[in-house]
Amino acid sequence: MTSSSSPSQDAQSFAQNYPEGLRADALMEEDVAWSHEIDGERDGDQYDRSDRAALRRVAGLSTELEDVTEVEYRQLRLERVVLVGVWTSGTAQDADNSLAELAALAETAGALVLDGVIQRRDKADPATYIGSGKARELLDIVLETGADTVICDGELSPGQLIHLEDVVKVKVIDRTALILDIFAQHAKSREGKAQVALAQMQYMLPRLRGWGQSLSRQMGGGKGGGLATRGPGETKIETDRRRIREKMAKMRREIADMKTGREIKRQERRRNKVPSVAIAGYTNAGKSSLLNRLTGAGVLVENSLFATLDPTVRRAETPSGRLYTLADTVGFVRHLPHHLVEAFRSTMEEVGNSDLILHVVDGAHPAPEEQLAAVREVIRDVGAVKVPEIVVINKADAADPLVLQRLLRVEKHSIAVSARTGAGIDELLALIDTELPRPSVEIEALVPYTEGRLVARAHSDGEVISEEHTPEGTLLKARVHEELAADLAPYTPAVTIPAALA
């Protein structure tokens, strides 16, 4: 058994074995300073001190069009942006993937990405996010590219926002504001618009700033002014904050009223014992395409982030004839703003109240495991950890076979499909049929032909095992719920058998 020595003991032995001059020369040599046992375990490439502190450009982010014919058929680009990220943990590839996702978000919002840089830091600078020196370097990049907006890959505090804008001299927004802008563009329903408006006001309330006359004060109490005033009164920014709080309270009441209507529909489905399946997953993973493939819903399908925000519920049927509902929920993204999670909590309750979750992941994405982790974090936030889950690896036709094999091996309860080609859809339907909760009572009854409605209910609400038409009536063997079992009891010659004992 070998004994390990402490760093202080190593330093003492090093000092004894080497004279002062040789010791200084040895410490300057990279071969002596590098240890295979320690440094060999580190993730990623090792950089010099200057390289680690520098702003590192991320290649391949620019979406600027060079062909004039493409520009004519491309949607209007309103802003030219430079992306900035701070790499605090993980590998360099993780940082590049995060900034590439920010570039896709910016393009979805209608911006033209000109450049993107990343800085390696232990934590974001509390004043300017990237430090004052790097902020001045960012100003040079902004001037060189002609950008009019800087987007930071993180949520900035109001102070960071102000200080960074003072240095770069252009508008600065963060990841949260960018996602909120995309949601505002894509929300179509009344409830979706109200939820986005609430989230935007929650975000903007602490970030209001006074400009010029915005800091002027209103007159205090009294009617005629002059000596009738009783105090300095509110400033303009205080008035704006009060009005925003009043609007937020009104929005919360409206969303609560809309939630009541959806809860009534949900209770009706529970009363009729209709199982529910929720489709959850990362944005642009193909949730709407899968919904269209399973139900023919005709929901908008577009290769962009957050193309559909409004939840869609459709009726579907298993291969055995059992009815269930399929709900498409809002897409998730890593570092989803908590304002959105709170505002869309009533919509996300569809996931928590479902009997089964279809967790859709993009098999062709460079980091599908990160998508799975980000979605599961939000699922935990809405309290749906106990709901059974099927991981649906979509876009199998475009995915790397090795990636598919890795995901299928790691995720034990998973299946690979392609919503575009239809591959694997039949197997997915069979798996849904197996995983959905089954009626709790198995019953055998001879139902008169005058009570055909009971047979119809057994087909719609239960699971028919066998059905035979006799001169006396329909001989029915099925799994049904307790209410239907009680209605069928007068026509049951045998005792009902619980499904767990059958």
C-alpha positions as CSV (number, residue, x, y, z in Angstrom):
1,M,0.0,0.0,0.0
2,T,1.5,3.3,-1.0
3,S,1.2,6.4,1.1
4,S,0.2,9.8,-0.4
5,S,2.1,12.9,0.6
6,S,0.5,16.3,1.2
7,P,1.4,19.3,-1.1
8,S,3.3,20.9,1.8
9,Q,5.5,17.8,2.1
10,D,6.2,17.7,-1.6
11,A,7.2,21.4,-1.5
12,Q,9.7,20.7,1.3
13,S,11.3,17.8,-0.4
14,F,11.5,19.8,-3.6
15,A,13.2,22.6,-1.8
16,Q,15.8,20.3,-0.2
17,N,16.7,18.5,-3.4
18,Y,17.1,21.6,-5.6
19,P,19.3,24.7,-5.0
20,E,17.7,28.1,-5.3
21,G,18.7,28.8,-8.9
22,L,17.9,25.3,-10.2
23,R,14.6,25.3,-8.4
24,A,13.5,28.6,-10.1
25,D,14.5,27.2,-13.5
26,A,12.7,24.0,-12.9
27,L,9.5,25.7,-12.0
28,M,9.6,27.7,-15.2
29,E,9.6,24.5,-17.3
30,E,6.3,23.2,-18.5
31,D,7.4,19.5,-18.3
32,V,8.1,19.8,-14.6
33,A,4.9,21.8,-13.9
34,W,2.7,19.3,-15.7
35,S,1.7,16.0,-13.9
36,H,0.1,13.1,-15.8
37,E,-1.7,11.9,-12.7
38,I,-3.3,15.3,-12.0
39,D,-3.5,17.2,-15.3
40,G,-4.2,14.1,-17.4
41,E,-7.6,13.8,-15.7
42,R,-8.8,17.3,-16.7
43,D,-11.5,17.8,-19.3
44,G,-10.8,19.4,-22.6
45,D,-7.8,21.2,-23.9
46,Q,-5.5,23.2,-21.7
47,Y,-4.8,26.8,-22.6
48,D,-2.2,29.4,-21.6
49,R,-3.1,32.1,-19.2
50,S,-3.5,34.7,-21.9
51,D,-5.6,32.3,-24.0
52,R,-7.9,31.4,-21.1
53,A,-8.6,35.1,-20.3
54,A,-9.1,36.2,-24.0
55,L,-12.4,36.5,-25.8
56,R,-12.5,33.4,-28.0
57,R,-14.5,33.7,-31.2
58,V,-17.0,30.9,-32.0
59,A,-16.9,30.0,-35.7
60,G,-20.0,29.3,-37.8
61,L,-22.5,31.5,-36.0
62,S,-22.9,34.2,-38.6
63,T,-26.2,34.2,-40.5
64,E,-25.4,37.1,-42.8
65,L,-26.4,36.4,-46.4
66,E,-24.0,37.1,-49.2
67,D,-26.2,36.0,-52.2
68,V,-28.5,38.9,-53.2
69,T,-31.1,36.5,-54.6
70,E,-31.4,34.9,-51.1
71,V,-31.9,38.2,-49.5
72,E,-34.9,38.9,-51.7
73,Y,-36.8,35.8,-50.4
74,R,-35.6,36.0,-46.8
75,Q,-37.7,37.7,-44.1
76,L,-36.7,41.2,-43.1
77,R,-33.8,41.4,-40.7
78,L,-34.4,44.2,-38.1
79,E,-31.2,44.0,-36.0
80,R,-27.6,43.1,-36.4
81,V,-26.3,41.4,-33.3
82,V,-23.1,40.2,-31.6
83,L,-23.4,37.3,-29.1
84,V,-21.4,37.2,-25.9
85,G,-21.1,34.2,-23.5
86,V,-19.3,33.5,-20.3
87,W,-17.9,30.0,-19.9
88,T,-18.0,29.2,-16.2
89,S,-18.3,25.4,-16.2
90,G,-18.3,22.3,-18.4
91,T,-16.2,21.8,-21.5
92,A,-15.4,24.2,-24.4
93,Q,-17.9,22.2,-26.6
94,D,-20.6,22.8,-24.0
95,A,-20.0,26.5,-24.2
96,D,-20.0,26.5,-28.0
97,N,-23.3,24.6,-28.1
98,S,-24.9,27.1,-25.7
99,L,-23.8,30.0,-27.9
100,A,-24.9,28.2,-31.0
101,E,-28.4,27.8,-29.4
102,L,-28.4,31.5,-28.6
103,A,-27.6,32.2,-32.3
104,A,-30.6,30.1,-33.3
105,L,-32.8,32.0,-30.8
106,A,-31.6,35.3,-32.2
107,E,-32.3,34.2,-35.7
108,T,-35.8,33.1,-34.7
109,A,-36.4,36.5,-33.2
110,G,-35.5,38.1,-36.6
111,A,-32.0,39.2,-35.9
112,L,-28.9,38.9,-38.1
113,V,-26.0,37.3,-36.1
114,L,-22.7,38.9,-37.1
115,D,-20.2,37.4,-34.6
116,G,-20.0,35.5,-31.3
117,V,-17.4,35.5,-28.5
118,I,-16.9,33.5,-25.3
119,Q,-14.8,34.4,-22.3
120,R,-13.5,31.9,-19.8
121,R,-14.2,33.0,-16.2
122,D,-14.9,31.4,-12.8
123,K,-18.1,33.5,-12.6
124,A,-19.7,36.4,-14.4
125,D,-18.4,39.9,-13.5
126,P,-21.0,41.5,-11.2
127,A,-20.5,44.9,-12.9
128,T,-20.2,44.4,-16.7
129,Y,-20.8,40.6,-17.0
130,I,-17.4,40.1,-18.9
131,G,-15.2,42.6,-17.0
132,S,-14.4,46.2,-18.0
133,G,-11.4,45.4,-20.1
134,K,-13.2,42.7,-22.2
135,A,-16.1,45.1,-22.4
136,R,-13.9,47.6,-24.2
137,E,-12.7,44.8,-26.5
138,L,-16.3,44.0,-27.2
139,L,-16.8,47.7,-28.2
140,D,-14.1,47.2,-30.8
141,I,-15.9,44.2,-32.2
142,V,-19.2,46.1,-32.3
143,L,-17.6,49.0,-34.2
144,E,-15.9,46.6,-36.6
145,T,-19.0,44.6,-37.4
146,G,-21.5,47.5,-37.4
147,A,-23.7,45.7,-34.9
148,D,-26.5,47.6,-33.2
149,T,-27.3,45.1,-30.4
150,V,-25.3,42.8,-28.0
151,I,-27.0,39.7,-26.7
152,C,-25.6,38.0,-23.6
153,D,-25.9,34.3,-23.0
154,G,-27.3,34.6,-19.5
155,E,-29.7,36.7,-17.4
156,L,-28.2,40.0,-16.6
157,S,-28.9,42.0,-13.5
158,P,-30.2,45.6,-14.0
159,G,-26.8,46.9,-12.9
160,Q,-24.9,44.7,-15.4
161,L,-27.2,45.8,-18.2
162,I,-26.7,49.5,-17.5
163,H,-22.9,49.3,-17.1
164,L,-22.3,47.1,-20.2
165,E,-24.5,49.5,-22.3
166,D,-22.4,52.4,-21.1
167,V,-19.3,50.8,-22.4
168,V,-20.4,49.3,-25.7
169,K,-22.7,52.2,-26.6
170,V,-25.4,50.0,-28.2
171,K,-28.4,48.2,-26.9
172,V,-27.7,45.2,-24.6
173,I,-30.3,42.4,-24.0
174,D,-29.9,39.0,-22.3
175,R,-31.1,35.5,-23.0
176,T,-34.3,36.0,-21.0
177,A,-35.4,39.1,-22.9
178,L,-34.7,37.3,-26.2
179,I,-36.8,34.3,-25.3
180,L,-39.6,36.6,-24.1
181,D,-39.5,38.5,-27.4
182,I,-39.8,35.2,-29.3
183,F,-42.8,34.1,-27.2
184,A,-44.5,37.5,-27.8
185,Q,-44.1,37.0,-31.5
186,H,-45.5,33.5,-31.6
187,A,-48.3,33.6,-29.0
188,K,-51.6,33.4,-30.8
189,S,-54.3,32.5,-28.3
190,R,-55.8,34.8,-25.7
191,E,-54.3,32.8,-22.9
192,G,-50.9,32.6,-24.5
193,K,-50.7,36.4,-25.1
194,A,-51.8,37.0,-21.4
195,Q,-49.1,34.6,-20.1
196,V,-46.4,36.2,-22.2
197,A,-47.5,39.7,-21.2
198,L,-47.3,38.8,-17.5
199,A,-43.8,37.3,-17.9
200,Q,-42.6,40.4,-19.8
201,M,-43.9,42.7,-17.1
202,Q,-42.3,40.6,-14.3
203,Y,-39.0,40.8,-16.2
204,M,-39.2,44.6,-16.9
205,L,-40.4,45.8,-13.4
206,P,-36.9,45.8,-11.8
207,R,-35.3,47.0,-15.0
208,L,-37.2,50.3,-15.5
209,R,-35.0,53.3,-15.9
210,G,-35.6,57.0,-15.7
211,W,-34.6,59.1,-18.7
212,G,-34.8,62.9,-18.6
213,Q,-38.3,63.9,-17.5
214,S,-39.0,60.4,-16.3
215,L,-37.5,61.4,-13.0
216,S,-39.6,64.5,-12.6
217,R,-42.1,64.5,-9.7
218,Q,-45.8,65.0,-9.8
219,M,-47.5,67.6,-7.7
220,G,-48.5,66.4,-4.2
221,G,-52.0,66.5,-2.6
222,G,-54.3,69.4,-2.9
223,K,-56.4,70.9,-5.7
224,G,-55.0,74.2,-6.8
225,G,-51.3,73.6,-6.6
226,G,-48.9,76.1,-5.0
227,L,-49.3,76.1,-1.3
228,A,-51.9,73.4,-1.4
229,T,-49.2,70.7,-2.1
230,R,-48.5,68.4,0.8
231,G,-45.4,66.6,-0.4
232,P,-43.0,66.0,-3.3
233,G,-45.3,63.3,-4.9
234,E,-44.4,60.3,-7.1
235,T,-41.7,60.4,-9.7
236,K,-42.6,59.3,-13.2
237,I,-40.7,56.0,-12.7
238,E,-42.6,55.2,-9.5
239,T,-45.9,55.9,-11.4
240,D,-44.8,53.5,-14.1
241,R,-44.0,50.8,-11.6
242,R,-47.3,51.2,-9.9
243,R,-49.2,50.9,-13.2
244,I,-47.2,47.8,-14.2
245,R,-48.1,46.2,-10.8
246,E,-51.7,47.0,-11.4
247,K,-51.6,45.4,-14.9
248,M,-49.8,42.3,-13.5
249,A,-52.6,41.8,-10.9
250,K,-55.2,42.1,-13.7
251,M,-53.3,39.6,-15.9
252,R,-53.1,37.1,-13.0
253,R,-56.9,37.3,-12.5
254,E,-57.5,36.8,-16.2
255,I,-55.2,33.8,-16.3
256,A,-56.8,32.3,-13.2
257,D,-60.2,32.7,-14.9
258,M,-58.9,30.9,-18.1
259,K,-57.4,28.2,-15.9
260,T,-60.9,27.5,-14.4
261,G,-62.3,26.8,-17.9
262,R,-59.5,24.4,-18.7
263,E,-59.8,22.7,-15.3
264,I,-63.6,22.1,-16.0
265,K,-62.7,20.4,-19.3
266,R,-60.0,18.3,-17.5
267,Q,-62.5,17.2,-14.8
268,E,-64.9,16.2,-17.5
269,R,-62.3,13.9,-19.1
270,R,-61.5,12.5,-15.7
271,R,-65.2,11.8,-15.0
272,N,-65.4,9.9,-18.3
273,K,-62.2,8.0,-17.4
274,V,-60.4,9.2,-20.5
275,P,-56.6,8.7,-20.1
276,S,-54.4,11.7,-21.0
277,V,-51.0,11.7,-22.7
278,A,-48.8,14.9,-22.7
279,I,-46.1,15.5,-25.3
280,A,-43.2,17.4,-23.7
281,G,-39.7,18.1,-25.0
282,Y,-37.1,20.5,-26.1
283,T,-38.1,23.2,-28.5
284,N,-37.8,22.2,-32.2
285,A,-37.5,18.5,-31.2
286,G,-40.6,17.7,-33.4
287,K,-43.5,17.6,-30.9
288,S,-46.0,19.2,-33.2
289,S,-44.9,16.9,-36.1
290,L,-45.4,13.9,-33.8
291,L,-48.9,15.2,-32.8
292,N,-49.9,15.5,-36.4
293,R,-48.5,12.1,-37.2
294,L,-50.4,10.4,-34.3
295,T,-53.7,12.3,-34.6
296,G,-53.8,14.3,-37.9
297,A,-54.2,17.5,-35.8
298,G,-52.9,19.8,-38.5
299,V,-50.8,21.9,-36.1
300,L,-48.2,24.3,-37.5
301,V,-44.9,22.6,-38.2
302,E,-41.9,24.8,-38.8
303,N,-38.1,24.3,-38.4
304,S,-37.6,27.1,-35.9
305,L,-37.5,27.5,-32.1
306,F,-40.9,27.9,-30.3
307,A,-42.9,27.8,-33.5
308,T,-46.0,26.7,-31.6
309,L,-46.7,28.0,-28.0
310,D,-50.4,27.4,-27.5
311,P,-51.3,24.0,-26.1
312,T,-53.3,21.7,-28.3
313,V,-55.4,18.8,-27.1
314,R,-56.6,16.2,-29.6
315,R,-58.5,12.9,-29.3
316,A,-56.7,9.8,-30.3
317,E,-57.2,6.0,-30.2
318,T,-55.0,3.1,-29.4
319,P,-54.6,0.1,-31.7
320,S,-56.9,-1.8,-29.3
321,G,-59.6,0.8,-29.7
322,R,-59.1,2.7,-26.4
323,L,-59.7,6.4,-26.5
324,Y,-57.3,8.9,-24.9
325,T,-56.3,12.6,-25.3
326,L,-53.0,13.8,-26.6
327,A,-51.8,17.3,-25.5
328,D,-49.0,19.2,-27.2
329,T,-47.3,21.5,-24.6
330,V,-44.9,24.5,-25.0
331,G,-41.3,23.7,-25.9
332,F,-38.6,23.9,-23.3
333,V,-35.1,25.3,-23.6
334,R,-32.1,25.2,-21.3
335,H,-32.1,28.0,-18.7
336,L,-35.8,28.6,-19.4
337,P,-36.5,32.0,-17.7
338,H,-38.3,31.4,-14.4
339,H,-40.7,34.2,-15.3
340,L,-42.0,32.0,-18.1
341,V,-42.2,28.9,-15.9
342,E,-44.4,30.8,-13.5
343,A,-46.5,32.5,-16.2
344,F,-47.0,29.2,-18.1
345,R,-47.5,27.1,-15.0
346,S,-51.2,26.7,-15.7
347,T,-50.4,25.5,-19.2
348,M,-47.7,23.2,-18.0
349,E,-50.2,21.6,-15.6
350,E,-51.2,19.5,-18.5
351,V,-48.0,17.6,-18.0
352,G,-48.4,17.2,-14.3
353,N,-52.1,15.9,-14.6
354,S,-51.4,13.5,-17.4
355,D,-51.3,9.7,-17.1
356,L,-48.3,9.4,-19.4
357,I,-45.5,11.7,-20.8
358,L,-44.1,11.4,-24.2
359,H,-40.7,13.0,-23.8
360,V,-39.6,13.9,-27.3
361,V,-35.9,14.5,-27.9
362,D,-34.1,15.5,-31.1
363,G,-31.9,12.5,-32.1
364,A,-30.1,14.6,-34.7
365,H,-29.1,17.3,-32.1
366,P,-25.4,17.5,-31.2
367,A,-26.1,17.1,-27.5
368,P,-29.4,15.2,-27.0
369,E,-28.5,14.3,-23.4
370,E,-28.5,18.0,-22.5
371,Q,-32.0,18.4,-24.0
372,L,-33.2,15.5,-21.8
373,A,-31.7,17.1,-18.7
374,A,-33.1,20.5,-19.4
375,V,-36.7,19.2,-20.0
376,R,-36.6,17.0,-16.9
377,E,-35.6,20.0,-14.8
378,V,-38.7,21.9,-15.9
379,I,-40.8,18.7,-15.4
380,R,-39.6,18.6,-11.8
381,D,-40.5,22.3,-11.3
382,V,-44.2,21.6,-12.3
383,G,-44.4,18.5,-10.0
384,A,-44.7,15.8,-12.6
385,V,-41.8,13.5,-11.5
386,K,-44.2,10.6,-10.7
387,V,-45.8,10.5,-14.1
388,P,-44.6,7.5,-16.2
389,E,-42.4,8.6,-19.1
390,I,-41.6,7.3,-22.6
391,V,-38.5,8.9,-24.2
392,V,-39.3,9.3,-27.9
393,I,-36.1,9.8,-29.9
394,N,-37.4,11.7,-33.0
395,K,-35.7,12.4,-36.3
396,A,-34.3,8.9,-36.4
397,D,-33.9,9.2,-40.2
398,A,-31.4,12.1,-39.8
399,A,-29.7,11.0,-36.6
400,D,-26.3,9.3,-36.3
401,P,-26.9,5.5,-35.7
402,L,-24.3,5.5,-33.0
403,V,-26.1,8.3,-31.2
404,L,-29.4,6.4,-31.5
405,Q,-27.8,3.2,-30.1
406,R,-26.3,5.2,-27.2
407,L,-29.6,6.9,-26.3
408,L,-31.6,3.6,-26.5
409,R,-29.0,1.9,-24.3
410,V,-29.0,4.7,-21.6
411,E,-32.7,5.4,-21.7
412,K,-34.3,2.1,-20.8
413,H,-37.8,3.1,-21.6
414,S,-37.3,4.7,-25.0
415,I,-38.1,4.2,-28.7
416,A,-36.7,5.7,-31.9
417,V,-39.2,7.2,-34.4
418,S,-39.3,9.6,-37.4
419,A,-42.4,11.8,-37.4
420,R,-41.5,12.8,-41.0
421,T,-41.3,9.4,-42.5
422,G,-43.6,7.5,-40.1
423,A,-40.9,5.0,-39.1
424,G,-41.5,3.6,-35.6
425,I,-45.0,5.2,-35.2
426,D,-46.8,1.9,-35.1
427,E,-44.4,0.6,-32.4
428,L,-45.0,3.9,-30.4
429,L,-48.8,3.5,-30.6
430,A,-48.5,-0.1,-29.3
431,L,-46.2,1.1,-26.5
432,I,-48.7,3.9,-25.5
433,D,-51.5,1.2,-25.4
434,T,-49.4,-0.9,-23.1
435,E,-48.4,2.0,-20.7
436,L,-51.8,3.7,-20.4
437,P,-53.6,2.9,-17.2
438,R,-56.1,0.1,-17.6
439,P,-59.6,-0.2,-16.1
440,S,-59.6,-1.8,-12.7
441,V,-62.4,-4.3,-13.0
442,E,-62.7,-7.3,-15.3
443,I,-66.3,-8.3,-15.9
444,E,-68.4,-10.8,-17.9
445,A,-72.0,-9.9,-18.6
446,L,-74.9,-10.9,-20.9
447,V,-76.2,-7.5,-22.0
448,P,-79.7,-7.4,-23.5
449,Y,-79.9,-5.8,-27.0
450,T,-82.1,-3.1,-25.5
451,E,-79.1,-2.0,-23.4
452,G,-76.8,-1.4,-26.3
453,R,-75.6,1.8,-24.8
454,L,-73.7,-0.2,-22.1
455,V,-71.9,-2.1,-24.8
456,A,-71.0,1.2,-26.5
457,R,-69.7,2.6,-23.2
458,A,-67.6,-0.6,-22.7
459,H,-66.0,0.1,-26.1
460,S,-65.4,3.8,-25.5
461,D,-64.5,3.9,-21.8
462,G,-63.1,0.4,-21.2
463,E,-61.2,-2.4,-22.9
464,V,-63.3,-5.1,-24.6
465,I,-61.6,-8.5,-24.4
466,S,-64.3,-10.6,-26.2
467,E,-67.7,-10.0,-27.6
468,E,-70.3,-12.6,-28.8
469,H,-73.8,-12.1,-30.0
470,T,-76.3,-14.7,-28.7
471,P,-80.1,-15.0,-29.0
472,E,-80.4,-13.6,-25.4
473,G,-78.1,-10.6,-25.9
474,T,-74.4,-9.6,-26.2
475,L,-72.0,-11.8,-24.2
476,L,-69.4,-9.2,-23.2
477,K,-66.1,-9.8,-21.5
478,A,-64.2,-6.5,-20.8
479,R,-62.2,-4.5,-18.4
480,V,-64.2,-1.5,-17.2
481,H,-64.2,1.2,-14.5
482,E,-66.1,0.9,-11.2
483,E,-69.1,3.1,-12.4
484,L,-69.7,1.0,-15.6
485,A,-69.2,-2.2,-13.6
486,A,-72.0,-1.1,-11.3
487,D,-74.3,-0.4,-14.3
488,L,-73.5,-3.8,-15.8
489,A,-73.9,-5.7,-12.5
490,P,-77.6,-6.6,-13.0
491,Y,-76.5,-8.5,-16.2
492,T,-73.5,-10.2,-14.6
493,P,-73.9,-13.9,-13.8
494,A,-70.3,-14.0,-12.4
495,V,-68.7,-12.0,-9.7
496,T,-66.5,-9.2,-10.8
497,I,-62.8,-9.9,-10.6
498,P,-60.3,-7.1,-9.8
499,A,-57.7,-6.7,-12.5
500,A,-54.9,-7.3,-10.1
501,L,-56.2,-10.8,-9.3
502,A,-57.3,-11.7,-12.8
